[in-house]
Each structure stands twice: as structure tokens, then as C-alpha cells.
Amino acid sequence: MPSVVERYFQIALYLLVLSGFVTLVSTRGLDALTVLLVSMALLFRGYLLVSGRTLQIPEVWTTALTLTYVVFYLFDYAVISRGFVAATVHLVLFVMVMRLFSMKRERDSYFLAVIAFLMVLAAAVLTVDSIFLFAFTVFMLMAVATFILMEMRRASSTATVRVFSAGADVIGPRLGYSLAGAAPAIAVLILVSAAAIFFILPRVSTGYLTALAPNRELSTGFSDRVDLGQIGEIQQSGALVMHIQIDGDTAGAYDLKWRGVSLVVFDGKTWYNPHPQHVTSTLGVSRFVLGRPGAELRKSRIVEAQRIHYQVLMEPLASNVFFLAPTAIALEGNYRLLSMDDGGAVFDLDSEHPITRYTATSEIEEPTREELRSASRSYSPELFDYLQLPPLDPRVAALAQQITASASNNYDRAAAIETYLHTKFGYTLQLPSTVPRDAIANFLFERKQGHCEYFASSMTVMLRSLRIPARVVNGFRTGEFNDLTGQYVVRGSNAHSWVEAYFPGYGWVSFDPTPPAPALPRTGWNRGMLYLDAMASFWRDWVVNYDAGHQYHLGREAAHNGVAWFQRARHWAQRQQESWLRAARRTQRVVSDSPQRWGLGAAAAVVMILLAANLRRLWRAIGLRRLASRPEKSPRRAATVWYERMTRVLGRRGWRKSPAHTPTEFLNCIEDEAMRESVAKFTRHYESARFGGRAEDAQKLPELLEEISELAGR
């Protein structure tokens, strides 16, 4: 029976690898010589399986050929392929062929299965031709059969009862018939179940994810009450917050701020927003008008070119605030009720539909400096809340007067304070352990460094001391642009606070007194993270956020316009393919510019592979060291580790413990009385910890071993 299973397993694994390679070849991305050579190797392997012959490449040859190919890889990269991607594909296919003819251990089979899957995955990215669907179906069929046989093979190797070998003539055909029926049935069931789950069941888990989200600091950082330091805490997190895609932006051309909440009242340590919320107007189902009737319009004319339309995909977070570019005029999403406050913050009042996806339109034109310099200094009474000040250190108002002494209008005064803070103070995310009694005075005259909240709060307070209405705004800076998806990736580290000052006739105008944080160097790792982000974005969009709206649209299109849907999917995939190819070409150019560095990188990769091969041993050694350093965590295991160390110390003095000796017998072999006494004490604590599980005895073993080492060193 085991020989029958082994034979069927080898055939199924071979067909799995073959189907993966055929799928990759169908993309027409491999050169003719590679296709020919690998095909000949696979055909020869198939001939050996059919004829019942074996060809096992010796391990010495495998090592020699692999090392030779490392040298050839550099030659391939520099002369033949002249590209990093093509040369790497050749390397992977070479490793696959070598492993086919040198399989000995079970892990070799797993390795081949993984390579086959990666070939299909690469083909899925590069093409959506109809042949791919057929090749993928064959691959899945072979995968089911392979893993069934892999489990049977593993179970038979550990079985204690063997089937009489003469029964193989009967068992072999029956096993083949069973596999021929079971594997296709399971593969079809997988396809049908996946289709049912994707097309029939909408995703409803977002609400639960939001309720359980651990990101509570985001909620407190964008609420009606924000303590100094809370935005700084958010900035220390690299957690993903949202993806933003601006229509027509394919190069990351915008550097916008995404408003969350504005804060009005300041008591010296905490900002508050006392203004009530009002329900927004609607333009039909799930479409909302932002802004208040009768609100003051800017004198400058808003042109169509300064209007942007964008989509936001939020991660599950504990916040009901929409983040929007200034000045937002409309919002659309699967929400029933929205509200706004006088500061322009927009809130979700629909508890059944937490914020996930929404689209919005904003007018981003700013008045010119000349317009703002000519603005009136007469403010309406409703703006007096924005002049409120807590008890201040007299030096703050004096500093504001000193900075703006030469300014003749409110805009130049605000710009002077912005420039002063931007150039004279340092940026740091190191938060003070306690908030000082007068945080603003401490920042301006003592610490002289901080994060954005301190800069924004200080500028707002100084503007108010000059009788200029101002407020603090919390939101996010525009994050990194992912050219693979055309989206801005906004993380917790992009959280930001800035200032808005009021100018009659023009409304609220933004100022940012915070100096930029030190730029992080861009590496290949950053590029890899963008690929991971692109995959995660696709997953969130089409899997996690697949709701009833997606369901209705997809069902209608599938029923009434299937051909058109397929063409759109084909065109989308081709665009993605072109994007990946452009990325590959960019990678090729980067590698071509410095072949020596990448050659050293390849050598380093070989070293890393060798280290990975011994990772289990290294991990075990690290685990034993950690266990020995904390014997109270696991007294029994730690006692064994420390006893082995003790025997090694004594072994170096000539007292070697035989595996047949018990601890007591070994003790009697030690002639030195002082040493025997110390070892006896060690042994008593060892046995108490090893067999009694006493943590206090285990903790004494390191000290006792040190005494034994000192005696042994005399």
C-alpha cells in the first residue's frame, strides 16, 4: 500500500508542477529558450514516471550545480537576460528542475508545491486570458489530489500496521478510481462554494470589526474634547487609517490636509468644541450637502479646476468622523444620517453603517496673499468664541506683539507667527511625562520643541492675543502615494494639527507652523510594502466591503450584461498588467545602474538562505537561552538546561557524566570533596525543580553553577 500511494503521489505532484508551468507559459512572458529547456526537463521527468524508472541526482552534484548556477546567474543578469526579473525567473525555474530530480525528503515535496502555486499566482497577475481559467482549474484539481496523497503518504509512513504487499494489485486500481472521482468532486465543490460565498453573501463584518477596534486613541484624538498630547500618541503609530484616491491623479500631485474636527475653547491643557451639531441636507439617497445655508462665501471666485472629487476607504476604526479635504461641499456613501458642527466637522449618526467607504467633492482654492492682506478687521459677534483665552503667562502676549511688530495687517501677523514657530523651534515626538501647568509657556520659553499640537496651540493662542479669531484643526496630512493603485496611503503617523484663522469675506484660512519631521530614507523595502498595500486595498475593497450594493450591481451585470462585464474586467487586468510591467522595468533600470551592488546582494541572499536552513537550530538555541534566563517561567525545563550546563563545566575538568549515570551516581564519581559538596547542593535544587516544579529552586541554579565554575577554575 505505501508504494502505491507513493507512486500516485509522485504522479500528482508532477502534474501539479506541470500545470503551474503551463499556466505561466500561457502568459507569453517567458523566452523561447527557457520554455524549451524546462519543457524538455519536465517531459523527461514524465517519461521516467511512466516507465517506472528513477533518476536521482547525487547531493554532491546538486550542491555543485547550484553553486555553479549562482555564478551563471550573474552572467545571465549582465549578458543574457540583461534584467533582474528575467534572470530571477530563470533561477527559480532552475531550482524547480533541480528539486524535481533530487527529491529525498518530505520538505522537498512541499517546496515544489509552493513553487507551482507561485507560478500560478504570477500568471494570475500577468494575464486574464480564457486559457488561464482552464489552467487554473487543472491546477486546482491536481492540488486537491496532491494534498490528499500527501496526507495519505505521511500517515502511511507513521503507521504501525502494514497492509500485505500482495494486495497492491487490487488496491492500486481502486485507489486510482477513488482519486479520479474524489479530486474533481472536491475541486468543483470548492469552485461552487467560493462562487456562492462571493456572489451571494454580502460582507457584514465591518460593523463588528469597528466595535472591536483597539484604536481607541483615534476616537479621543478626534472628539469634542482633546487633551494636549493625544495627537502625538496617534503619530507614534504606523497603523493604516485610510486610502484616498483623487479622480484624475495618477502621479501623487496633491499635498492636502484632511480635516477631522476643529476645536474652539482652550483651558491651557485641553481643547473643547462646544458648538452643537446639525443634521445635513440630502440630495437623494445617500447623498449629502455639506455647509450651512447662508454661510459666508469667499470673495475670490471658485473655478472648476480647483474642485476635486475623491474616494476614501477607511479602515475599521473607533471614530465617527469623516476626513475631508477643505472645503467639502458634498458627500456620498451608504449612510442614512449625517451631521455637521459650526467648525465644518462631519459626523456619521448611522450606528448601523460605520464609516468605511465614501466619496466627496471639495473646493480647494485658497485666497491670494493680496486678497487676505486687504481683508477687513471687523468681526461679527458669533466669532467671539474664537477669541477666548485661558489665563496666560504675560510673556506669551508680549512675544506675539514682538513677532508681529512690523506687520500692518492680520495676514502678515499670522504669517509672521507661522514663520517664527516654523524656524525657531524643533520637532519631536518625545512627549513630556506630565503636562506642565502652563503647557504653552513651557513650550515657547523652556522646552522649545514638541509635536504639531504644541505648535498649533501656541500659534492659535498668540493669534487670539492679537484679537484674530483662530482655532485648532485635527486631521491628517496626505500620506505616501502608491502608484500601483493610484491611492494615497494615510497612516497614524500622518496625524496632524494645524491652525485656521478667520478673514472676513474669505472665511477660514489654514496655517501650519509645525516644521517638517525628518524624512525617512526610501528603500526597496518601502517599495515592497506598497505592493503589499495594493493587495490589502484590493482585499478590503472587494472582499471585506462587498455589501448588498455590490451584490445588487454584480448580480444585475452578471444577468443582463455578462459579456460587457468580462470585457471591463479584461481591460482592468490589462491595465494592472501594464502597471506591473512598468514597475518591473523600473526595477530593471535600478538594478542595471548598479550591477555590482546587486551582485553582492545576490551573494548576500545565498548567505541568508544558508542561515535560513539552520534557522531551527538557531531558534532552539535562542529559546534555551531565554528559558535559562527566566527559570521561574518553566522550572522543569529550565532545571534540565542548567543541569546540562553544569555537567559540561565538570566535563572540562575530567568528570564526565555517562548517559547511564543517575545524578546521584554521577555525584559519587567526583573525588574532590569541595566540588562534590557544591554539586550535591546543585543536584538537590535541580531535582526539586525538575521533578517538583519548584520555581524558587530553579532560580537558585544559576548562582550555584557560578560557584561550581569558580571551584572548577581553580
N, C-alpha and C positions, 0 to 999 in steps of 0.2 A: 504493500500500500504506500509507504513513504516514497518509493521510487516512482510510482505512478504520479503522485502529487507533485514530485519534483519535476518530472518531465512536463506535465501540464503547466506548471508554474513558469518554467523556462520559456515555453512557447508563448504564454500570455504576456510575460514581461517583454519578450522580443517584439511582439505585435504592438505593445504599448509604446515602446520606443520608436518603432517604425511609423506608427500613426502620428506621433508627435513630430517626427522629422518630415513626413509628407505634408502635414499641416503647415510647417514652417516653409517648406519649399513652395507651397501654393501661393505664398505672398510675393514670389518672384524677387525676393530681396537678397538671395544668395547667388554667388557667382557660379558659373557653369562647372569649373574645375572642382570646387568644393562639393557641389551636388553629385558629380560623377564619382569622386573618391569615396565619399561617405556612403553613397548608394551601393558601390561595389562591396564595401566592408559589410554593410547590412545584409546584402544578398548572400555573401559568403557565410555570414553567421546563420542565416536562414537555411542554407544548404546543409550546414553542419547539424542543425537541429533536425531536419527532415531525415537525413541519412543516419542519425544516431551516433555521429562521430563527435569527438571532443578535441578542442584545441585550446590549451591553457598556456598563456604566455607566462614564463617564469617571472617571479617577483623582481629578480635582479634586472631582467630585461626591461620590465615596466619602469623601474626607477631610472635606468639609463636613458630610455626613450623619453621619459618625462623631462629629465634634466636637459636632454638634447633639444627638446621642443621649446624649452624656455629660451634658449639661445635663438632658435628659429623664430620664436615669437617676435623678438626684437627685429630680426631681419625681415619678417613678414610685415611688421608695422612700418619699418623705414623704407622698404624697397618694393614688396609685392602689393600688399593692400594699401599702403600709404594712408592708413586711417586706423584710429584706435578701436572704433566699434567693429569694423570688419575683422581686424586681427583678433579681437577678443572672441568674436563668434567662432572663428576658426579654432581658437584654443579650447573653447567649450566642447565643440564637436569632436576634437581630437581626444579630449579626456573621456567623452562618452564612448568612443570607439575602443579606446584602451581598456575601459572598465568592462565593456561587453566581453572582451576576450581574456580578462584576468579576474573574473568574479570568483571569490573564495568564501567570503563572509557574508552574513545576512545584511550588514550595513551597505554592502556594495549594491544589493538589490534596491534598497531604499534610495540610494544615491541615483541610480538610473531612473527610478520612478520620478524623482524630483526633477531631474533634467528633462524628462519627457513632458512633465507639466509646465516647466518654464518655457519650453519650445512652443507649446500651445498658447500659453499666455502671451508670448511675444507675437505670435501670429494673430491673436485677437486684437492687438493694438495696431498692427500693420495693415489689416485688411478686413473687409466685411463681405467678400465675395461669397456666392452661394456654396462654393466648394468648401468654405470654412465650416458651414453648418454641418455638412456631411462628414468632414474630417473630425469635427468636434464630437459628433455622435459616435463615430467609430472609436475615438479616443476614450470617451466615457464608458463605452461598452467594454473595452479592453481594461480600463482602470477597475471596473467592478470585478471582472474575472480575476485580475491580478491580485487584488487585495483579498478576495475570497481565498484564493490559493495560497497567498502569503500567510494568512492566519492558519489555514489547514497545515501548511508546511511547518509553521512554528509549533503548533500543537502536537503534530506527529513526532517532532524531534524531542519533545519532552515527555512523551507518553511512556508509561512503564509496561504496557501490554502491546505486543506487536501482532499484526494480522499475518496469517500464514501466507508465505510468498506465492504459493501455487494459486491462490485466489486472485492474483493480479490479472489473469486473463479475463476474468469475469468483471472485476471491479473497474478496470481501466475503461472499457466502453461505457459502463453505466455512469462513471464519473464524468466522462465526456458529454454524454447526453444530458446529464443533470446541469452541468455548467452551460451547455448550449441553450438550455431553457431558462435557467435562473438568471444568468447575467443580463440577457436582453430584457427580461421582465423587470429586473431591478432598475436598469437604465431607463426604461420607459416610465416606470413609476417615479423616478427622480425628476424626469423632464415634466411629467404631468403635474406632480406636486409643486415643483418650482413655479410652473406657469400659473397654477391655481393660487399660490400664495402671492405672487407678484401682481397678477391681473385682477384677482377677485377681492383680496383682503386689503383694505387701505391701512396705512400706518396710523396707529392711535397712541403710540407710546410717548409722544413728545410731552404731553401733559404730565405723565408720571415722572419722566426724566427731569422736568423743570421743578417739580415738587421736591425731588430728592437731591437737587443740585447742591453741591457743597460750597459753591461760590457765593457765600453769603456776604462777603465784603463788597461784591459788586452792587448788591442791593443797598447797603448802607452808604456806599460812595455816591449813589445817585438817588437819594431820597430827599425829603424836605428838611432833613437835619443831618449835616455832615460835619464831623469833628476834623480839626486840622490833623493831617497825617493819614487819613483813610485813603485818599487817592494815592499817596506814596506807598501804602501797603499793596494796593492793586498793581502798581507799576512794577513791583518786585516779582510778579507772576508772569510766566510766559504762556499761560493758558490761552487757548484760542477763544476769541469773543465773537467775531463775525467775519463774514466775507462780503465785500461790496463790489458790485460791478456797475460801472457807469457806461451808459449806452454810447457807442462810438469811440470809447477809449481803449485802444489796443496797445498803448505804449506807457501807461502809467503817468499821464501828463498832468494829473491834478495833485495838488498838495492842500487838501481841505481839512477842516476841523469838523467833527461830527458831534453836534450839540446833544447833550443829555438833559441836564437840569441847570437852571440859573438860580443863584442864591442871593438873598437881599439883606437880611439882618445879621449883624455880626456882634457877638458879645466878648470878643477877644480870644476865644478858643473854639467856638462853634459857629457855623453859618446856618441860618434858617431861611425858609421860604414860607412866609405867612399867607401868601396870596391864594385864594380859593381856585378850584378848577371849574371849568365849564365844559359842557358837552359840545363836541364839534358838530358842524353841519355835515350833511351827507349829499352825495351826488349819485344816489342809487345804491345798489347792494355792494357793500364792502369798499365803497369809495368815499373819501372824506375830504372836506375842505378845511385847510389849516389857516389860522388867522382869525381875527375878530372883525365883525362888521364895523366900519367907521374908523378902523385903525389908520394911523397917520402913514401916508405914502411918502417915499423918498422923492425929493425934487428931481434927482437925476433919473433919466429915462431908462427903464429896464429894456434891454434889447434881447431879441430871441436867442442870440448867440451865447448869452450869459445864463441861459436856462438849461439845467441838466436834468436828465431822467436816469434813475439808478435803482438797482435791486439790492436788497440787503438780506443775507441769510444768517440769522442769529443762532448761536449755539444755545443749548438748554441752560439758561441762567436764571438766577433768582432775582429778576428785575422786570418791572412792567413799563420801563421807559423805552421809547423809540429813539434811536440815534439818527439824527438827520443833519444834512448839510444846510447851512444858513443861506437864504431864508426859505424855509419849506413852505410850499403853497398847496400841496395836495399829497395824499397818501392813499394807497390801495392795498388791501390784504384781507385775509379770511378772519375778520374781526367784526363783531356786531356793534360795539360801542367804544368810542374813544373820547378822551377829554384833554383839555389844554389848560395851562395856567397863564398868568399875565407875562411870565418870563419866556414864553414860547416853547416850554417843555410839553411833550405829547405823551399821554399815558394810555395804556390798554386797560379798559374796565371789563373786558370779557374774560372772566375767570376760566371758561371752558376752552378758550383758544389762546394759550400763552404765546408770546411773541416768538415767531420762528422766521417766517419769510414775509417781506413786504416790499413794495415798490413805492417810490416817492419822486416828486418833482420839486426842485429848489431853484431860486434865482440867486446867483452867487456874485452879481455885480456889486462892487464897493464904490462909494463916492470917492471922488478925487480929493487930493490934499487941498487944492484951491477951494473946492466947494466946502469942505469941512472948516477951513480957516475962516470962511465968511459966515459960518452958522451963527445964529442968534445965541445970546447967553441968557435968554429969558425962558424959564422952565415952568411948566404947568404944575399945579399943586399935587397932582397924582404922582409926580416923580419925587416928592419929598422923602418917601421911604428909602430912596436910593442915595440919600444924603446922611442917613443915620450913622452914627459913630459910637463905639463904646468909649469908656474913659481911656484917654490916650496919654502916653508919655509925651510931654511937650516937645521933645526932640523930633518926633515924627512930623508934626505940622511944620516945624522950623525947617526940617530937611526938605519937605515938599516945596516950601517957599524958596529955599536956596536953589534947588534944582531948576525951578521954573522962573527964576528972576528975570531972565532976558526974553521970555516968551510973551507975546502980545495977544494971543488968542488961546482958546481952550484946546484946540487940536495940538498946537505946538507944545502946550503944557503937558498934555497926555503923552505926546511923542518923546518929550524930554525925560519924563519919569520912566518910560519904557526903555529908552536907551541907557539911562543911568543904571537901572537894575540889570539890564542885559549885559553890560560891560564891566560893572564894578563888583559883581557878586559871582560866587561859584555854584555849580550844580552838583548835588549829591543826593543819593537815595538813602543815606545813612540817617535814619530817623532818630531824634532825641529820645532817650529812655522815658522822660517825663516832659509834658508840655509846660514850658515856663509860664510864670504868672502873667507876663506880658509877652506873648509869642512874637508879635510884630516888632517890638523894640528889641527883643533879643536877637531876632533875625537881622535887623537893619544895623545894629550898633555893636553886636558882640559876635554872634556866630558867623554872619556874613556868607553863609552858604546854606542851601536847602534844596527842596524839590519844588515843583511847579506851584503847589498850593501856597507856599510861603511867598513866592514872587507875586502871584496873582492877588493874594490877600493884601500884601503890602502896597501894591500899586492901587488897588481899589480904595484902601483906607486913605492914602495920600491924595487921590483924586477927590474924594469926598471932603477932605480937609480944605481943599481949594474950591468947594461948592460946585463940583462937577459930578452929576449923577453917574454912578458906576455900580457894577455888580460882577460877581464871580460866576463863571460858567464851568461846569464839569462835563467832560465828554472824552473823546478820543482823537488823537492825531491819526492821519492817514497812515496805514501800516505799509508793509512791503508789498510791492506789486508782483503778482505771479503771472508771467507772460504765457504760461501754459494754459491758464483758464481765463485770463483777462480780468482777474479779480484782485482787489486789494485785501491782504490778509491782516486783520486787526487783532492784536493780542492784548492781554492785560498790561503788558509793558508799554503799550501805546496810550494808556490812560493819561489824561492831561487836564489841567485847569488853566484858564486864561481869563481875560478881562474884557468886558463890554462897557463902553462909555456912551452916553446919550448926547446926540447933537440934534437940536430942534430942526425939523424939516427933513432930516436924513435918517433918524432912528438910531438904533444901537449899532455901534461900530466896534470891531474886535481889535484888541491889542494883546500882544504876547510878550511879556517881559522876561520870560524864562530863557536862559541861554541853552543852546543845544547840548544834549548829553554826548559823551564821547562815542564816535561812530565805531561799530563793531566791524572787524575785517570780514570781507566776503571770501568764502572758501568753497571748495567743491561740496562740502557737507551741506552748506546753505542751499546749493542747487538741488541736492538730493532731497532735502526737506520740502522744497517746492513741488517735486514730483509726488511725494507722499501727501502733501496738502491737496494737490489736484485730485488724487484718488479719494481722499477723505471728503472733499467737497462734492464729488460725484455721488458718493455713498449717501451723504446727508440729503442731497437734493432728490435723488431718485429712489432711495430705499427707505430711509428714516422718515422723510417728509412726504412720502407717497400717501395722499389723503383721498377723500371722496371726490374732490375736484379733479385730481389727477385721474382717478378711477373713471369718472364720467367721460372726461375728454378722451382718455385712451380707449375706452370701450366704444365710443362713438366713431372714433377714427378707424379702429380695427374693423368695425361692422360696415362702415359706409365708404371708407377711402383707404383701404389697406395698401394698395399699390403706391399711392402718394406718400403714405407714412413710411413705407420701406425706402422710397427714393430720398426722403428727407433724412432718414437715418443713415443712408449710404453717403449722402453728401456731408453730413456732420462727421461721420467717421473718416471720410477722406480729408476733411479739414484738420481733424485731430492728427491724422497720419502725417500731413504736411507739417503740422506744428512739431511733432516728434522728430521728423526728419530734419527740420531746421535746427532743432536742438542738438541732434546728432552731428550735424555739420559744424555747429558752433563748437561742440566738444572736440571734433576732429581738428578744427583750426587751433584750438587752445593747445591740444596735445602736440600738434605739428610744430608749434612755435618753440617748444622746449622738449625735444625728444630725449635728451639726456636725463632731465629730471623725471620724466615718465618712465624711462628705462630703470632708473633707480627705484621708482615707485613699484614697478613690476617685481624687481628683486625683493623689495620690502614685503610685497604681497606674498611671495613664496615663503619668506621667513614667518609671516603671520600665519600662513597655512600650517607650517610645521608646528608653530606654537599651539594652534587650534587642535592639532592632532593629539597634543599632550594636555589639553585643557582639563580633562577629567582628573588627571594626576595632580595638576596644579590646584584645581578646585578642592580636591580632597586634602592636600597639604594645608591650604588656607583654612579649610574647615577645622582640621585638627588643631591648628594654631589658635584659632578663635575659641575653640572648645576648651583648650588648655588655659587660655587667659581668663575664662569665666567658668571655673569648675562648679560654681553653685547652680548654674543653669541646668547641667546634666551631670550629677555627681558620679553616676556609674560609668558613663563613657569617659569622663574626664579622668577618673581614677585609673582606667586602663592606659590612657595616653601617658600620664605621669609615671606609671609603673614601668612602661616600656622605656621611657627616658632614663629612669633610674638604672635599669639593667644595662643600658648602653654605657652609662657612666662607669659602672662597675666592670663591664666587659673590657673597657680600655685599661683597667688595672689588672686584668687577668682573671677576674672572677666571672666567667661566662655562664649564663643560665641556660641549661638544656631545656628543650621543649617538654621533656618528660618530667622535669622537676616541678614540684609544687612550690609556692612561695616559702613555705616552712623548710622544705628540703634544700632549697637554694640558700636559705639563711644559714643552715648548718655547714655549708661549704665555705663560708667566709672565715678565714683563720684570724684576721685582725679583730681584736676584741672591741676596740672603739668603733670600728666600722660596722661590726656585727650588731652592736648595740643601736647605732643610728639606723641601720637597715631594718632592725626589728621594730623600732618605733614607726618607721615609714610603713612597714608592712601592716602593722595593726591599723593605722589610719586608712591605708589602702583597702583592706578587707572590709572595714566598716563602711567606707564609701561605696566600694564595688558591689558588695552583697547586701548592705543595709540601706544604701541610698542616702547616707547622711551627708548633707551639703557642707556642714562645718568641718567634717573630717577631710573632705575633698579640698577645701580651701587651704588646709594646712600642708598639703602635699608639696606645693612649690617651695615653701620655706624649708621643709625637711630635706627636699632634694638639694637645695643650696648648701645645707650643712654637709650632706654626703659628698657633694662636689668639692667642698673645701677640704674634707678629710682625704679625698682621693688625690687632690692636687699637692699634698704634702710630700 
